[in-house]
Amino acid sequence: RQDLARPILITCGLMIFQKFSGANAFNFYAVPILSEAFVGINPYNAAVVVGLLQIVAGMVSSVLIDIVGRLPLLVVSNFLMSAALAGFGTFMYIAGTYGVVGFWDWIPLSCALIFQIAFAIGISPISWLYIGELFPLKHRGLGAIANSVSYACSFVSVKTFVDFKQALGLHGSFWLYSGISVIGLIFTIAFVPETKGKDLHERQRKYTPQEKYTQIDEREIENKLIP
């Protein structure tokens, strides 16, 4: 059924790109990563600042989602994440090759801050929001599939970071995550719909062929459930 298959693919895809964007790896290994990236900055303090900005960005996102829309925030989020990760990886490559340290510490710190803000303001909350918005009311339990994919990818992304770092170096790992975010950007533009201002019937109609679409009176059910 197209009205179920596409929401499953979209929500699972968003969860995969969310978890393999590098955010989980960065959060779990923040201090070791920042210790390697920074010389003149206390990595523990930097990790706290990054975490606080992520919280603030998440609060801002809750306001922007209904003003700007889901899709624009997702596009901007993926674009900024890919650029910030590429910048972070490039700095680490140059620093490791030519020994650029000290004064230039602000570059990876800025990239880390931009990445975390972009993640918290876009793909992090909106991926979960789509689970509740794309599925028809009586099939909303299928959102558990995306939840399961999210937790599985979270585990894999954290466990594989060390392997990526050993095989590719820290710079190569972040270049890889940047490439994944670019693919996520393409996926978002190509497949993810805008749901801002659309009710359940409008969203469902998008995934159901017109000749097979029957008007199900879910609006009455929603009115009974929502005072």
Rosetta constraint file for C-alpha pairs under 8 A:
AtomPair CA 1 CA 5 HARMONIC 5.94 0.50
AtomPair CA 2 CA 6 HARMONIC 5.91 0.50
AtomPair CA 2 CA 207 HARMONIC 5.89 0.50
AtomPair CA 2 CA 208 HARMONIC 6.02 0.50
AtomPair CA 2 CA 209 HARMONIC 7.91 0.50
AtomPair CA 3 CA 7 HARMONIC 7.06 0.50
AtomPair CA 3 CA 135 HARMONIC 7.95 0.50
AtomPair CA 3 CA 136 HARMONIC 7.99 0.50
AtomPair CA 3 CA 204 HARMONIC 6.49 0.50
AtomPair CA 3 CA 205 HARMONIC 7.95 0.50
AtomPair CA 3 CA 206 HARMONIC 7.98 0.50
AtomPair CA 3 CA 207 HARMONIC 4.58 0.50
AtomPair CA 3 CA 208 HARMONIC 5.02 0.50
AtomPair CA 4 CA 8 HARMONIC 6.29 0.50
AtomPair CA 4 CA 135 HARMONIC 6.83 0.50
AtomPair CA 4 CA 136 HARMONIC 7.87 0.50
AtomPair CA 4 CA 139 HARMONIC 7.96 0.50
AtomPair CA 4 CA 207 HARMONIC 7.83 0.50
AtomPair CA 5 CA 9 HARMONIC 6.17 0.50
AtomPair CA 6 CA 10 HARMONIC 6.00 0.50
AtomPair CA 6 CA 207 HARMONIC 6.84 0.50
AtomPair CA 7 CA 11 HARMONIC 5.97 0.50
AtomPair CA 7 CA 131 HARMONIC 7.98 0.50
AtomPair CA 7 CA 134 HARMONIC 5.61 0.50
AtomPair CA 7 CA 135 HARMONIC 6.17 0.50
AtomPair CA 8 CA 12 HARMONIC 5.93 0.50
AtomPair CA 8 CA 142 HARMONIC 7.54 0.50
AtomPair CA 8 CA 143 HARMONIC 7.32 0.50
AtomPair CA 8 CA 145 HARMONIC 7.46 0.50
AtomPair CA 8 CA 146 HARMONIC 6.97 0.50
AtomPair CA 9 CA 13 HARMONIC 5.81 0.50
AtomPair CA 10 CA 14 HARMONIC 6.15 0.50
AtomPair CA 10 CA 191 HARMONIC 7.05 0.50
AtomPair CA 10 CA 192 HARMONIC 6.49 0.50
AtomPair CA 11 CA 15 HARMONIC 6.26 0.50
AtomPair CA 11 CA 127 HARMONIC 6.66 0.50
AtomPair CA 11 CA 128 HARMONIC 8.00 0.50
AtomPair CA 11 CA 130 HARMONIC 6.56 0.50
AtomPair CA 11 CA 131 HARMONIC 6.12 0.50
AtomPair CA 11 CA 143 HARMONIC 7.90 0.50
AtomPair CA 11 CA 146 HARMONIC 5.85 0.50
AtomPair CA 12 CA 16 HARMONIC 6.22 0.50
AtomPair CA 12 CA 145 HARMONIC 7.45 0.50
AtomPair CA 12 CA 146 HARMONIC 4.75 0.50
AtomPair CA 12 CA 149 HARMONIC 6.33 0.50
AtomPair CA 12 CA 150 HARMONIC 7.50 0.50
AtomPair CA 13 CA 17 HARMONIC 6.31 0.50
AtomPair CA 14 CA 18 HARMONIC 5.94 0.50
AtomPair CA 14 CA 123 HARMONIC 7.58 0.50
AtomPair CA 14 CA 127 HARMONIC 5.71 0.50
AtomPair CA 14 CA 184 HARMONIC 7.53 0.50
AtomPair CA 15 CA 19 HARMONIC 6.11 0.50
AtomPair CA 15 CA 127 HARMONIC 6.27 0.50
AtomPair CA 15 CA 146 HARMONIC 6.80 0.50
AtomPair CA 15 CA 149 HARMONIC 6.82 0.50
AtomPair CA 15 CA 150 HARMONIC 5.22 0.50
AtomPair CA 15 CA 153 HARMONIC 7.82 0.50
AtomPair CA 16 CA 20 HARMONIC 6.07 0.50
AtomPair CA 16 CA 149 HARMONIC 7.18 0.50
AtomPair CA 16 CA 150 HARMONIC 6.59 0.50
AtomPair CA 16 CA 153 HARMONIC 6.28 0.50
AtomPair CA 17 CA 21 HARMONIC 5.76 0.50
AtomPair CA 17 CA 180 HARMONIC 6.82 0.50
AtomPair CA 17 CA 181 HARMONIC 6.70 0.50
AtomPair CA 17 CA 184 HARMONIC 5.67 0.50
AtomPair CA 18 CA 23 HARMONIC 7.74 0.50
AtomPair CA 18 CA 123 HARMONIC 6.19 0.50
AtomPair CA 18 CA 124 HARMONIC 6.46 0.50
AtomPair CA 18 CA 127 HARMONIC 7.57 0.50
AtomPair CA 19 CA 23 HARMONIC 6.83 0.50
AtomPair CA 19 CA 24 HARMONIC 6.35 0.50
AtomPair CA 19 CA 150 HARMONIC 6.87 0.50
AtomPair CA 19 CA 153 HARMONIC 5.87 0.50
AtomPair CA 19 CA 154 HARMONIC 5.41 0.50
AtomPair CA 19 CA 157 HARMONIC 6.58 0.50
AtomPair CA 20 CA 24 HARMONIC 7.60 0.50
AtomPair CA 20 CA 153 HARMONIC 7.20 0.50
AtomPair CA 20 CA 154 HARMONIC 7.67 0.50
AtomPair CA 20 CA 157 HARMONIC 5.84 0.50
AtomPair CA 20 CA 177 HARMONIC 6.68 0.50
AtomPair CA 20 CA 180 HARMONIC 7.02 0.50
AtomPair CA 21 CA 81 HARMONIC 7.83 0.50
AtomPair CA 21 CA 177 HARMONIC 5.22 0.50
AtomPair CA 21 CA 178 HARMONIC 7.11 0.50
AtomPair CA 21 CA 180 HARMONIC 6.31 0.50
AtomPair CA 21 CA 181 HARMONIC 5.77 0.50
AtomPair CA 22 CA 26 HARMONIC 5.99 0.50
AtomPair CA 22 CA 157 HARMONIC 7.64 0.50
AtomPair CA 22 CA 174 HARMONIC 7.26 0.50
AtomPair CA 22 CA 177 HARMONIC 5.54 0.50
AtomPair CA 23 CA 27 HARMONIC 6.04 0.50
AtomPair CA 23 CA 116 HARMONIC 7.30 0.50
AtomPair CA 23 CA 119 HARMONIC 7.41 0.50
AtomPair CA 24 CA 28 HARMONIC 6.09 0.50
AtomPair CA 24 CA 154 HARMONIC 6.76 0.50
AtomPair CA 24 CA 157 HARMONIC 6.88 0.50
AtomPair CA 24 CA 158 HARMONIC 6.20 0.50
AtomPair CA 25 CA 29 HARMONIC 5.89 0.50
AtomPair CA 25 CA 30 HARMONIC 7.74 0.50
AtomPair CA 25 CA 157 HARMONIC 6.59 0.50
AtomPair CA 25 CA 158 HARMONIC 5.12 0.50
AtomPair CA 25 CA 161 HARMONIC 6.14 0.50
AtomPair CA 26 CA 30 HARMONIC 5.02 0.50
AtomPair CA 26 CA 33 HARMONIC 7.29 0.50
AtomPair CA 28 CA 158 HARMONIC 7.24 0.50
AtomPair CA 29 CA 33 HARMONIC 6.07 0.50
AtomPair CA 30 CA 34 HARMONIC 5.96 0.50
AtomPair CA 30 CA 47 HARMONIC 6.17 0.50
AtomPair CA 31 CA 35 HARMONIC 5.85 0.50
AtomPair CA 31 CA 43 HARMONIC 5.56 0.50
AtomPair CA 31 CA 44 HARMONIC 6.05 0.50
AtomPair CA 31 CA 47 HARMONIC 6.43 0.50
AtomPair CA 32 CA 36 HARMONIC 6.28 0.50
AtomPair CA 32 CA 43 HARMONIC 7.93 0.50
AtomPair CA 33 CA 37 HARMONIC 6.20 0.50
AtomPair CA 34 CA 38 HARMONIC 5.71 0.50
AtomPair CA 34 CA 43 HARMONIC 5.18 0.50
AtomPair CA 34 CA 46 HARMONIC 7.45 0.50
AtomPair CA 34 CA 47 HARMONIC 7.50 0.50
AtomPair CA 35 CA 39 HARMONIC 7.07 0.50
AtomPair CA 35 CA 42 HARMONIC 7.72 0.50
AtomPair CA 35 CA 43 HARMONIC 5.34 0.50
AtomPair CA 37 CA 92 HARMONIC 6.69 0.50
AtomPair CA 37 CA 105 HARMONIC 7.38 0.50
AtomPair CA 37 CA 108 HARMONIC 6.85 0.50
AtomPair CA 38 CA 42 HARMONIC 7.72 0.50
AtomPair CA 38 CA 43 HARMONIC 7.08 0.50
AtomPair CA 38 CA 101 HARMONIC 7.47 0.50
AtomPair CA 38 CA 102 HARMONIC 7.49 0.50
AtomPair CA 38 CA 105 HARMONIC 5.53 0.50
AtomPair CA 38 CA 108 HARMONIC 7.77 0.50
AtomPair CA 38 CA 109 HARMONIC 7.97 0.50
AtomPair CA 39 CA 101 HARMONIC 6.71 0.50
AtomPair CA 39 CA 102 HARMONIC 5.80 0.50
AtomPair CA 39 CA 105 HARMONIC 7.02 0.50
AtomPair CA 40 CA 102 HARMONIC 5.60 0.50
AtomPair CA 40 CA 103 HARMONIC 7.59 0.50
AtomPair CA 40 CA 105 HARMONIC 6.87 0.50
AtomPair CA 41 CA 45 HARMONIC 7.85 0.50
AtomPair CA 41 CA 46 HARMONIC 7.12 0.50
AtomPair CA 41 CA 105 HARMONIC 7.48 0.50
AtomPair CA 42 CA 46 HARMONIC 6.23 0.50
AtomPair CA 43 CA 47 HARMONIC 6.01 0.50
AtomPair CA 44 CA 48 HARMONIC 6.36 0.50
AtomPair CA 45 CA 49 HARMONIC 6.28 0.50
AtomPair CA 46 CA 50 HARMONIC 6.16 0.50
AtomPair CA 46 CA 109 HARMONIC 7.83 0.50
AtomPair CA 47 CA 51 HARMONIC 6.15 0.50
AtomPair CA 48 CA 52 HARMONIC 6.15 0.50
AtomPair CA 49 CA 53 HARMONIC 6.18 0.50
AtomPair CA 50 CA 54 HARMONIC 6.26 0.50
AtomPair CA 50 CA 112 HARMONIC 7.39 0.50
AtomPair CA 50 CA 113 HARMONIC 5.85 0.50
AtomPair CA 50 CA 116 HARMONIC 6.90 0.50
AtomPair CA 51 CA 55 HARMONIC 6.47 0.50
AtomPair CA 52 CA 56 HARMONIC 6.36 0.50
AtomPair CA 53 CA 57 HARMONIC 5.98 0.50
AtomPair CA 53 CA 113 HARMONIC 7.42 0.50
AtomPair CA 53 CA 116 HARMONIC 7.51 0.50
AtomPair CA 53 CA 117 HARMONIC 6.54 0.50
AtomPair CA 54 CA 58 HARMONIC 6.16 0.50
AtomPair CA 54 CA 116 HARMONIC 5.72 0.50
AtomPair CA 54 CA 117 HARMONIC 5.43 0.50
AtomPair CA 54 CA 119 HARMONIC 7.99 0.50
AtomPair CA 54 CA 120 HARMONIC 5.63 0.50
AtomPair CA 55 CA 59 HARMONIC 6.47 0.50
AtomPair CA 55 CA 120 HARMONIC 7.46 0.50
AtomPair CA 56 CA 60 HARMONIC 6.33 0.50
AtomPair CA 57 CA 61 HARMONIC 6.07 0.50
AtomPair CA 57 CA 117 HARMONIC 5.51 0.50
AtomPair CA 57 CA 118 HARMONIC 7.92 0.50
AtomPair CA 57 CA 120 HARMONIC 5.62 0.50
AtomPair CA 57 CA 121 HARMONIC 5.34 0.50
AtomPair CA 58 CA 62 HARMONIC 6.53 0.50
AtomPair CA 58 CA 117 HARMONIC 7.95 0.50
AtomPair CA 58 CA 120 HARMONIC 5.03 0.50
AtomPair CA 58 CA 121 HARMONIC 5.34 0.50
AtomPair CA 58 CA 125 HARMONIC 7.50 0.50
AtomPair CA 59 CA 63 HARMONIC 7.13 0.50
AtomPair CA 60 CA 64 HARMONIC 6.36 0.50
AtomPair CA 60 CA 121 HARMONIC 6.94 0.50
AtomPair CA 61 CA 65 HARMONIC 5.84 0.50
AtomPair CA 61 CA 120 HARMONIC 7.39 0.50
AtomPair CA 61 CA 121 HARMONIC 4.66 0.50
AtomPair CA 61 CA 122 HARMONIC 6.95 0.50
AtomPair CA 61 CA 125 HARMONIC 7.85 0.50
AtomPair CA 62 CA 66 HARMONIC 7.63 0.50
AtomPair CA 63 CA 67 HARMONIC 6.80 0.50
AtomPair CA 64 CA 68 HARMONIC 5.48 0.50
AtomPair CA 64 CA 69 HARMONIC 7.10 0.50
AtomPair CA 65 CA 69 HARMONIC 4.98 0.50
AtomPair CA 65 CA 70 HARMONIC 5.58 0.50
AtomPair CA 65 CA 73 HARMONIC 7.31 0.50
AtomPair CA 66 CA 70 HARMONIC 7.56 0.50
AtomPair CA 66 CA 196 HARMONIC 6.60 0.50
AtomPair CA 68 CA 72 HARMONIC 6.78 0.50
AtomPair CA 68 CA 73 HARMONIC 7.19 0.50
AtomPair CA 69 CA 73 HARMONIC 6.65 0.50
AtomPair CA 69 CA 194 HARMONIC 7.04 0.50
AtomPair CA 69 CA 195 HARMONIC 7.65 0.50
AtomPair CA 69 CA 196 HARMONIC 5.46 0.50
AtomPair CA 70 CA 74 HARMONIC 6.24 0.50
AtomPair CA 70 CA 122 HARMONIC 7.88 0.50
AtomPair CA 70 CA 126 HARMONIC 6.63 0.50
AtomPair CA 70 CA 194 HARMONIC 6.06 0.50
AtomPair CA 70 CA 195 HARMONIC 6.90 0.50
AtomPair CA 70 CA 196 HARMONIC 6.57 0.50
AtomPair CA 71 CA 75 HARMONIC 6.20 0.50
AtomPair CA 71 CA 188 HARMONIC 7.63 0.50
AtomPair CA 71 CA 192 HARMONIC 7.19 0.50
AtomPair CA 71 CA 193 HARMONIC 6.82 0.50
AtomPair CA 71 CA 194 HARMONIC 5.30 0.50
AtomPair CA 72 CA 76 HARMONIC 6.16 0.50
AtomPair CA 73 CA 77 HARMONIC 5.83 0.50
AtomPair CA 73 CA 121 HARMONIC 7.25 0.50
AtomPair CA 73 CA 122 HARMONIC 5.16 0.50
AtomPair CA 73 CA 123 HARMONIC 7.78 0.50
AtomPair CA 74 CA 78 HARMONIC 6.14 0.50
AtomPair CA 74 CA 122 HARMONIC 5.00 0.50
AtomPair CA 74 CA 123 HARMONIC 5.56 0.50
AtomPair CA 74 CA 126 HARMONIC 7.40 0.50
AtomPair CA 74 CA 185 HARMONIC 7.86 0.50
AtomPair CA 74 CA 188 HARMONIC 7.16 0.50
AtomPair CA 75 CA 79 HARMONIC 6.16 0.50
AtomPair CA 75 CA 185 HARMONIC 6.01 0.50
AtomPair CA 75 CA 188 HARMONIC 6.76 0.50
AtomPair CA 75 CA 189 HARMONIC 7.09 0.50
AtomPair CA 76 CA 80 HARMONIC 6.04 0.50
AtomPair CA 76 CA 118 HARMONIC 7.55 0.50
AtomPair CA 76 CA 122 HARMONIC 7.53 0.50
AtomPair CA 77 CA 81 HARMONIC 6.04 0.50
AtomPair CA 77 CA 118 HARMONIC 4.69 0.50
AtomPair CA 77 CA 119 HARMONIC 6.03 0.50
AtomPair CA 77 CA 121 HARMONIC 6.95 0.50
AtomPair CA 77 CA 122 HARMONIC 5.01 0.50
AtomPair CA 77 CA 123 HARMONIC 6.33 0.50
AtomPair CA 78 CA 82 HARMONIC 6.10 0.50
AtomPair CA 78 CA 118 HARMONIC 7.43 0.50
AtomPair CA 78 CA 119 HARMONIC 7.73 0.50
AtomPair CA 78 CA 122 HARMONIC 7.82 0.50
AtomPair CA 78 CA 123 HARMONIC 7.30 0.50
AtomPair CA 78 CA 181 HARMONIC 5.62 0.50
AtomPair CA 78 CA 182 HARMONIC 6.80 0.50
AtomPair CA 78 CA 184 HARMONIC 6.65 0.50
AtomPair CA 78 CA 185 HARMONIC 5.31 0.50
AtomPair CA 79 CA 83 HARMONIC 6.25 0.50
AtomPair CA 79 CA 181 HARMONIC 7.38 0.50
AtomPair CA 79 CA 182 HARMONIC 6.95 0.50
AtomPair CA 79 CA 185 HARMONIC 6.57 0.50
AtomPair CA 80 CA 84 HARMONIC 5.94 0.50
AtomPair CA 80 CA 114 HARMONIC 7.07 0.50
AtomPair CA 80 CA 115 HARMONIC 6.63 0.50
AtomPair CA 80 CA 118 HARMONIC 6.08 0.50
AtomPair CA 81 CA 85 HARMONIC 5.97 0.50
AtomPair CA 81 CA 114 HARMONIC 7.26 0.50
AtomPair CA 81 CA 115 HARMONIC 4.83 0.50
AtomPair CA 81 CA 116 HARMONIC 7.88 0.50
AtomPair CA 81 CA 118 HARMONIC 5.99 0.50
AtomPair CA 81 CA 119 HARMONIC 6.76 0.50
AtomPair CA 81 CA 178 HARMONIC 7.00 0.50
AtomPair CA 81 CA 181 HARMONIC 6.66 0.50
AtomPair CA 82 CA 86 HARMONIC 6.05 0.50
AtomPair CA 82 CA 177 HARMONIC 7.47 0.50
AtomPair CA 82 CA 178 HARMONIC 4.27 0.50
AtomPair CA 82 CA 179 HARMONIC 6.79 0.50
AtomPair CA 82 CA 180 HARMONIC 7.87 0.50
AtomPair CA 82 CA 181 HARMONIC 5.19 0.50
AtomPair CA 82 CA 182 HARMONIC 5.94 0.50
AtomPair CA 83 CA 87 HARMONIC 6.12 0.50
AtomPair CA 83 CA 178 HARMONIC 7.01 0.50
AtomPair CA 84 CA 88 HARMONIC 6.09 0.50
AtomPair CA 84 CA 111 HARMONIC 4.67 0.50
AtomPair CA 84 CA 112 HARMONIC 6.87 0.50
AtomPair CA 84 CA 114 HARMONIC 6.26 0.50
AtomPair CA 84 CA 115 HARMONIC 5.46 0.50
AtomPair CA 84 CA 178 HARMONIC 7.87 0.50
AtomPair CA 85 CA 89 HARMONIC 6.08 0.50
AtomPair CA 85 CA 111 HARMONIC 6.80 0.50
AtomPair CA 85 CA 112 HARMONIC 7.67 0.50
AtomPair CA 85 CA 115 HARMONIC 6.84 0.50
AtomPair CA 85 CA 174 HARMONIC 5.53 0.50
AtomPair CA 85 CA 175 HARMONIC 6.44 0.50
AtomPair CA 85 CA 177 HARMONIC 6.89 0.50
AtomPair CA 85 CA 178 HARMONIC 5.17 0.50
AtomPair CA 86 CA 90 HARMONIC 6.03 0.50
AtomPair CA 86 CA 174 HARMONIC 6.56 0.50
AtomPair CA 86 CA 175 HARMONIC 5.36 0.50
AtomPair CA 86 CA 178 HARMONIC 5.60 0.50
AtomPair CA 87 CA 91 HARMONIC 6.17 0.50
AtomPair CA 87 CA 108 HARMONIC 7.34 0.50
AtomPair CA 87 CA 111 HARMONIC 6.39 0.50
AtomPair CA 88 CA 92 HARMONIC 6.32 0.50
AtomPair CA 88 CA 107 HARMONIC 7.55 0.50
AtomPair CA 88 CA 108 HARMONIC 5.12 0.50
AtomPair CA 88 CA 111 HARMONIC 5.71 0.50
AtomPair CA 88 CA 112 HARMONIC 7.17 0.50
AtomPair CA 88 CA 171 HARMONIC 7.27 0.50
AtomPair CA 88 CA 174 HARMONIC 7.02 0.50
AtomPair CA 89 CA 93 HARMONIC 6.18 0.50
AtomPair CA 89 CA 170 HARMONIC 7.01 0.50
AtomPair CA 89 CA 171 HARMONIC 3.94 0.50
AtomPair CA 89 CA 172 HARMONIC 6.51 0.50
AtomPair CA 89 CA 173 HARMONIC 7.55 0.50
AtomPair CA 89 CA 174 HARMONIC 5.16 0.50
AtomPair CA 89 CA 175 HARMONIC 5.65 0.50
AtomPair CA 90 CA 94 HARMONIC 6.19 0.50
AtomPair CA 90 CA 171 HARMONIC 6.41 0.50
AtomPair CA 90 CA 175 HARMONIC 7.90 0.50
AtomPair CA 91 CA 95 HARMONIC 5.89 0.50
AtomPair CA 91 CA 107 HARMONIC 7.41 0.50
AtomPair CA 91 CA 108 HARMONIC 6.65 0.50
AtomPair CA 91 CA 171 HARMONIC 7.72 0.50
AtomPair CA 92 CA 96 HARMONIC 5.94 0.50
AtomPair CA 92 CA 170 HARMONIC 7.04 0.50
AtomPair CA 92 CA 171 HARMONIC 5.27 0.50
AtomPair CA 93 CA 97 HARMONIC 6.05 0.50
AtomPair CA 93 CA 171 HARMONIC 5.47 0.50
AtomPair CA 94 CA 98 HARMONIC 5.61 0.50
AtomPair CA 94 CA 99 HARMONIC 7.05 0.50
AtomPair CA 94 CA 100 HARMONIC 6.61 0.50
AtomPair CA 95 CA 99 HARMONIC 4.55 0.50
AtomPair CA 95 CA 100 HARMONIC 4.35 0.50
AtomPair CA 95 CA 101 HARMONIC 6.27 0.50
AtomPair CA 96 CA 100 HARMONIC 7.49 0.50
AtomPair CA 100 CA 104 HARMONIC 7.08 0.50
AtomPair CA 101 CA 105 HARMONIC 6.36 0.50
AtomPair CA 105 CA 109 HARMONIC 6.47 0.50
AtomPair CA 106 CA 110 HARMONIC 5.87 0.50
AtomPair CA 107 CA 111 HARMONIC 6.27 0.50
AtomPair CA 108 CA 112 HARMONIC 6.01 0.50
AtomPair CA 109 CA 113 HARMONIC 6.15 0.50
AtomPair CA 110 CA 114 HARMONIC 6.08 0.50
AtomPair CA 111 CA 115 HARMONIC 6.00 0.50
AtomPair CA 112 CA 116 HARMONIC 6.19 0.50
AtomPair CA 113 CA 117 HARMONIC 6.09 0.50
AtomPair CA 114 CA 118 HARMONIC 5.96 0.50
AtomPair CA 115 CA 119 HARMONIC 6.06 0.50
AtomPair CA 116 CA 120 HARMONIC 6.07 0.50
AtomPair CA 117 CA 121 HARMONIC 5.96 0.50
AtomPair CA 118 CA 122 HARMONIC 6.07 0.50
AtomPair CA 118 CA 123 HARMONIC 7.90 0.50
AtomPair CA 119 CA 123 HARMONIC 5.68 0.50
AtomPair CA 119 CA 124 HARMONIC 5.68 0.50
AtomPair CA 120 CA 124 HARMONIC 5.34 0.50
AtomPair CA 120 CA 125 HARMONIC 6.82 0.50
AtomPair CA 121 CA 125 HARMONIC 7.15 0.50
AtomPair CA 122 CA 126 HARMONIC 5.95 0.50
AtomPair CA 123 CA 127 HARMONIC 5.58 0.50
AtomPair CA 124 CA 128 HARMONIC 7.30 0.50
AtomPair CA 125 CA 129 HARMONIC 6.31 0.50
AtomPair CA 126 CA 130 HARMONIC 6.17 0.50
AtomPair CA 127 CA 131 HARMONIC 7.02 0.50
AtomPair CA 128 CA 132 HARMONIC 7.33 0.50
AtomPair CA 129 CA 133 HARMONIC 6.53 0.50
AtomPair CA 130 CA 134 HARMONIC 5.73 0.50
AtomPair CA 131 CA 135 HARMONIC 6.83 0.50
AtomPair CA 131 CA 140 HARMONIC 7.92 0.50
AtomPair CA 131 CA 143 HARMONIC 5.48 0.50
AtomPair CA 131 CA 146 HARMONIC 7.41 0.50
AtomPair CA 132 CA 140 HARMONIC 6.99 0.50
AtomPair CA 132 CA 143 HARMONIC 7.33 0.50
AtomPair CA 133 CA 195 HARMONIC 7.36 0.50
AtomPair CA 133 CA 200 HARMONIC 7.48 0.50
AtomPair CA 133 CA 203 HARMONIC 7.96 0.50
AtomPair CA 134 CA 200 HARMONIC 7.98 0.50
AtomPair CA 134 CA 203 HARMONIC 6.57 0.50
AtomPair CA 134 CA 204 HARMONIC 7.28 0.50
AtomPair CA 135 CA 139 HARMONIC 6.20 0.50
AtomPair CA 135 CA 140 HARMONIC 5.17 0.50
AtomPair CA 135 CA 142 HARMONIC 7.61 0.50
AtomPair CA 135 CA 143 HARMONIC 7.37 0.50
AtomPair CA 135 CA 204 HARMONIC 7.48 0.50
AtomPair CA 136 CA 140 HARMONIC 5.91 0.50
AtomPair CA 136 CA 200 HARMONIC 7.05 0.50
AtomPair CA 136 CA 204 HARMONIC 6.44 0.50
AtomPair CA 137 CA 200 HARMONIC 7.94 0.50
AtomPair CA 137 CA 218 HARMONIC 7.12 0.50
AtomPair CA 142 CA 146 HARMONIC 7.77 0.50
AtomPair CA 143 CA 147 HARMONIC 6.52 0.50
AtomPair CA 144 CA 148 HARMONIC 6.11 0.50
AtomPair CA 145 CA 149 HARMONIC 6.25 0.50
AtomPair CA 146 CA 150 HARMONIC 6.06 0.50
AtomPair CA 147 CA 151 HARMONIC 6.40 0.50
AtomPair CA 148 CA 152 HARMONIC 6.14 0.50
AtomPair CA 149 CA 153 HARMONIC 5.98 0.50
AtomPair CA 150 CA 154 HARMONIC 6.02 0.50
AtomPair CA 151 CA 155 HARMONIC 6.31 0.50
AtomPair CA 152 CA 156 HARMONIC 6.31 0.50
AtomPair CA 153 CA 157 HARMONIC 5.84 0.50
AtomPair CA 154 CA 158 HARMONIC 6.28 0.50
AtomPair CA 155 CA 159 HARMONIC 6.19 0.50
AtomPair CA 156 CA 160 HARMONIC 5.95 0.50
AtomPair CA 157 CA 161 HARMONIC 6.26 0.50
AtomPair CA 158 CA 162 HARMONIC 7.93 0.50
AtomPair CA 159 CA 163 HARMONIC 7.73 0.50
AtomPair CA 160 CA 164 HARMONIC 6.10 0.50
AtomPair CA 161 CA 165 HARMONIC 6.05 0.50
AtomPair CA 161 CA 173 HARMONIC 7.50 0.50
AtomPair CA 162 CA 166 HARMONIC 6.20 0.50
AtomPair CA 163 CA 167 HARMONIC 6.10 0.50
AtomPair CA 164 CA 168 HARMONIC 5.57 0.50
AtomPair CA 164 CA 169 HARMONIC 7.02 0.50
AtomPair CA 164 CA 170 HARMONIC 7.92 0.50
AtomPair CA 164 CA 172 HARMONIC 7.84 0.50
AtomPair CA 164 CA 173 HARMONIC 5.66 0.50
AtomPair CA 165 CA 169 HARMONIC 4.44 0.50
AtomPair CA 165 CA 170 HARMONIC 5.07 0.50
AtomPair CA 165 CA 172 HARMONIC 7.34 0.50
AtomPair CA 165 CA 173 HARMONIC 5.75 0.50
AtomPair CA 166 CA 170 HARMONIC 7.94 0.50
AtomPair CA 168 CA 172 HARMONIC 4.68 0.50
AtomPair CA 168 CA 173 HARMONIC 5.87 0.50
AtomPair CA 169 CA 173 HARMONIC 6.19 0.50
AtomPair CA 170 CA 174 HARMONIC 6.46 0.50
AtomPair CA 171 CA 175 HARMONIC 6.23 0.50
AtomPair CA 172 CA 176 HARMONIC 6.11 0.50
AtomPair CA 173 CA 177 HARMONIC 6.36 0.50
AtomPair CA 174 CA 178 HARMONIC 6.01 0.50
AtomPair CA 175 CA 179 HARMONIC 6.23 0.50
AtomPair CA 176 CA 180 HARMONIC 6.36 0.50
AtomPair CA 177 CA 181 HARMONIC 6.27 0.50
AtomPair CA 178 CA 182 HARMONIC 6.34 0.50
AtomPair CA 179 CA 183 HARMONIC 6.38 0.50
AtomPair CA 180 CA 184 HARMONIC 6.13 0.50
AtomPair CA 181 CA 185 HARMONIC 6.10 0.50
AtomPair CA 182 CA 186 HARMONIC 6.41 0.50
AtomPair CA 183 CA 187 HARMONIC 6.12 0.50
AtomPair CA 184 CA 188 HARMONIC 6.03 0.50
AtomPair CA 185 CA 189 HARMONIC 6.29 0.50
AtomPair CA 186 CA 190 HARMONIC 6.05 0.50
AtomPair CA 187 CA 191 HARMONIC 5.82 0.50
AtomPair CA 187 CA 192 HARMONIC 7.22 0.50
AtomPair CA 188 CA 192 HARMONIC 4.90 0.50
AtomPair CA 195 CA 199 HARMONIC 8.00 0.50
AtomPair CA 195 CA 203 HARMONIC 6.93 0.50
AtomPair CA 198 CA 202 HARMONIC 5.87 0.50
AtomPair CA 198 CA 203 HARMONIC 6.49 0.50
AtomPair CA 199 CA 203 HARMONIC 6.44 0.50
AtomPair CA 200 CA 204 HARMONIC 6.08 0.50
AtomPair CA 200 CA 219 HARMONIC 7.89 0.50
AtomPair CA 201 CA 205 HARMONIC 5.97 0.50
AtomPair CA 201 CA 215 HARMONIC 7.92 0.50
AtomPair CA 202 CA 206 HARMONIC 6.60 0.50
AtomPair CA 203 CA 207 HARMONIC 7.36 0.50
AtomPair CA 204 CA 208 HARMONIC 6.46 0.50
AtomPair CA 205 CA 209 HARMONIC 7.49 0.50
AtomPair CA 205 CA 210 HARMONIC 7.47 0.50
AtomPair CA 205 CA 213 HARMONIC 6.91 0.50
AtomPair CA 208 CA 212 HARMONIC 6.74 0.50
AtomPair CA 208 CA 213 HARMONIC 5.77 0.50
AtomPair CA 209 CA 213 HARMONIC 6.03 0.50
AtomPair CA 217 CA 221 HARMONIC 7.20 0.50
AtomPair CA 218 CA 222 HARMONIC 6.17 0.50
AtomPair CA 219 CA 223 HARMONIC 6.14 0.50
AtomPair CA 220 CA 224 HARMONIC 6.28 0.50
AtomPair CA 221 CA 225 HARMONIC 6.25 0.50
AtomPair CA 222 CA 226 HARMONIC 5.77 0.50
AtomPair CA 223 CA 227 HARMONIC 6.51 0.50
